[in-house]
Amino acid sequence: MKAKEITNAYFLENVFDYVNNPSEWKFKGSRPAIVDFYASWCGPCKAMSPNLDKIAQEYDGQIDVLKVDVDQEAELSQIFGIRSVPTLLFIPREGNPQQAQGALSYGQLKDAVDSFLLK
């Protein structure tokens, strides 16, 4: 399994409906998730992409790994205040998401999954 490219419409339906419920975070997913806000021209994003795919494969069925192209989904990027790429949004099943900026290594991603998403 690889990280899944998503659109704003997918995000609204399956992750968080910020249009109809903008003031309170309510995760709609059935599994914890990582959302990678990236750009196709971004070197660090390209370097991190294989690590995300490896995490998606290793944790298949336990978490969802999603990707949002900030150039294609500008509204979604604005909602989350994405000012640099890559920016990762770690979404636990319960509680609020956390953001991390910059390219993370496989070990850093694995640690975030184990200690935050699947704790």
C-alpha positions, 0 to 999 in steps of 0.5 A: 500500500502507498500513501493515498493522494486526496482532494479537498472533497475527500478530506471533507467527507472522510477526515474533517468537515471544516465547512459545516463544523469549523469551530470544533475538531471532529475526526471522521476517520475510522483509523488514525491518519497522517496527512502529508501536505506537499508540493510536486516541486519540493525536494524534501517532499520527494525525499520523504515520500518513500518513507511515507509509503513504507509507513503506509505499507507497514501499518496497513489497516492500522492507520491511513497515510494521505497526501494533499498537493498544496498547489492543487488544494489551496483551500485545504492548505489555507484552513490548516495554515500550511506555510511550508512544505512538507507539513505533516498532520498527525491525527489520532483517533481521539483528541486533537491533531498535531503538526510537524514541519519539515521532512521526517526520517522513517524512524521519526515517522515510525516513532510518531505513529507508535507514540502518538497515533497508536498509543 
